[in-house]
Amino acid sequence: MALTYDPIATTTLGSANSTITFSSIPGTFTDLRLVIVANQTGSNDLPVIRFNGDTGNNYSHTHIGGNGSAGFSGRSSNASGIRFMSNTPFLTGSRPNLTIVDIFSYSATSVFKSVLANANNNDGGSGSIWRSVGLWRNTAAITSVTLNVGIETMTAGSTATLYGILRA
Amino acid sequence: MPLTGLVTGARGYGMFGASGPSGAYDSIASVVVGTGQTSVTFSNIPQTYVALQIRILAANTFTAGVGIAMRFNGIGSGYTEHSIQGDGSSATAQGSTGASNIFCGFTANATSTFGASIIDIYDYASTTRNKTVRSIGAWDENGSGQIRSFSSLFNNTSAVTSIVIGTGDNINWLHRTLTAGSTFSLYGIRSA
């Protein structure tokens, strides 16, 4: 019998890579939670999450954040992925970014998919906090999730763990 | 663990037991909203956890951005809220005191689109502490949206035994209809 909060898979990068993908996700849970602890090599691209390999302009998001001196808000529409964290600062060494992404009703086939992201980074002298809501305009059940940092890479040792959450 | 006190459109699992073995994070109850509902009630909440979490995927039949609010133990006073909000162009801060509800999330309105909210209620079973609530609620409809992070207080040391949650904010209460299929799920978190 499935647990209420169950780890599905963990990926730890053995070498730098721009993507992490979870595939063949079982459809037996209600929500998914992705916990990411990662460093990036630079800040010249926008980290996004994509579903089922869809690279079309079927995503959007709205975010709020703070960088230690100002609050900010923005959004994207008809985008090729859901922004799930700020692209700055890029963190090195032993100061990883911590991001939690919640994906609601991922296996439902009657709704577009809603996502909440909570990203946090602090490099000692700089940092940011980021909260966003994202939408994938597709009613298909999610069977794969891909994190993509574009032209940058996540460093070796970066980890992502996918959990399933099952409601009563 | 047996479920107790599910109301209004609740659906159980087997003998209304939790969905899996008991652990640090238990599913207590879940409600899928039917047609014409403005709220969901969780009652007779077990007092055996250290915290509660409510996960919501909800829409309303009126317009995007209608809020989600809740009351504890049927009490309509003594709530305080502070929050930060982003609307896609600017970040703002808000607050209220002496409110009749806890404003804690958002609903969406577009076809097939639902807002998402996560609400954490700490020390809900304490009879010596007032109740602190952390929540985040948001909606995005591809060109419009809001995201808001809330910190709230129920200025009452009574243990929380029931929660009514539905459309509302710190002024309005159950003023709009939830879209059928909206889901409200209650979880309990144990300490060691």
Contacts between the chains, C-beta under 8 A, distances in Angstrom:
chain1	res1	chain2	res2	distance
A	1	B	19	7.8
A	1	B	20	5.1
A	1	B	21	6.7
A	2	B	19	6.9
A	2	B	20	5.3
A	3	B	20	4.6
A	3	B	21	6.3
A	3	B	23	6.3
A	4	B	18	6.9
A	4	B	19	5.9
A	4	B	20	5.2
A	4	B	23	6.8
A	4	B	25	5.3
A	4	B	26	5.7
A	4	B	27	4.6
A	4	B	187	6.9
A	5	B	23	7.3
A	5	B	24	7.5
A	5	B	25	4.0
A	6	B	20	7.9
A	30	B	185	6.9
A	31	B	55	6.4
A	60	B	140	5.5
A	60	B	141	7.7
A	60	B	142	4.0
A	60	B	143	7.0
A	60	B	145	7.6
A	61	B	140	6.0
A	61	B	145	7.7
A	62	B	86	6.4
A	62	B	87	7.3
A	62	B	88	4.8
A	62	B	138	6.8
A	62	B	140	4.9
A	62	B	144	8.0
A	62	B	145	3.4
A	62	B	146	6.6
A	62	B	147	5.4
A	63	B	86	6.1
A	63	B	147	6.6
A	64	B	84	6.3
A	64	B	85	6.7
A	64	B	86	2.8
A	64	B	91	5.1
A	64	B	147	5.2
A	64	B	148	7.9
A	64	B	149	7.3
A	65	B	86	7.6
A	65	B	91	7.5
A	66	B	91	7.5
A	71	B	84	6.8
A	71	B	86	7.9
A	71	B	91	3.4
A	71	B	92	8.0
A	71	B	93	7.9
A	72	B	86	7.7
A	72	B	91	5.7
A	73	B	86	3.1
A	73	B	87	6.1
A	73	B	88	5.9
A	73	B	89	6.0
A	73	B	90	5.5
A	73	B	91	4.5
A	73	B	147	7.9
A	74	B	86	7.7
A	74	B	88	6.2
A	74	B	89	7.2
A	75	B	88	3.7
A	75	B	89	7.8
A	75	B	140	7.4
A	75	B	143	7.7
A	75	B	145	6.2
A	77	B	142	5.2
A	77	B	143	4.5
A	78	B	142	6.7
A	102	B	55	7.9
A	102	B	116	7.1
A	102	B	118	6.6
A	104	B	55	7.4
A	104	B	57	4.6
A	104	B	114	7.4
A	104	B	116	5.1
A	105	B	57	5.5
A	105	B	114	7.7
A	105	B	183	7.1
A	110	B	112	7.0
A	110	B	181	7.0
A	111	B	57	7.5
A	111	B	112	5.3
A	111	B	113	7.5
A	111	B	114	5.8
A	111	B	181	7.5
A	112	B	112	4.8
A	112	B	113	5.2
A	112	B	114	7.6
A	114	B	57	6.4
A	114	B	108	7.9
A	114	B	113	7.5
A	114	B	114	5.7
A	114	B	115	7.0
A	114	B	116	4.4
A	114	B	139	7.8
A	114	B	140	7.5
A	115	B	116	7.4
A	116	B	116	5.1
A	116	B	118	6.6
A	116	B	136	6.3
A	116	B	138	6.2
A	118	B	136	7.4
A	131	B	86	7.6
A	131	B	136	6.3
A	131	B	138	7.8
A	131	B	147	5.7
A	131	B	149	5.7
A	132	B	138	7.7
A	132	B	147	6.4
A	133	B	115	7.8
A	133	B	116	6.4
A	133	B	138	3.3
A	133	B	139	6.4
A	133	B	140	4.7
A	133	B	145	6.1
A	133	B	146	8.0
A	133	B	147	4.9
A	134	B	140	6.2
A	135	B	113	6.5
A	135	B	140	4.5
A	135	B	141	7.1
A	135	B	142	6.2
A	137	B	112	7.9
A	137	B	142	6.4
A	139	B	112	6.1
A	165	B	55	7.3
A	165	B	187	8.0
A	166	B	19	4.8
A	166	B	20	6.4
A	166	B	27	6.3
A	167	B	19	6.7
A	167	B	27	5.2
A	167	B	30	4.1
A	167	B	55	7.4
A	167	B	183	7.4
A	167	B	185	3.9
A	167	B	187	7.8
A	168	B	3	6.3
A	168	B	12	7.0
A	168	B	13	5.5
A	168	B	16	8.0
A	168	B	18	6.0
A	168	B	19	5.2
A	168	B	27	4.2
A	168	B	28	6.5
A	168	B	29	5.4
A	168	B	30	4.4
A	168	B	185	7.0
A	168	B	186	8.0
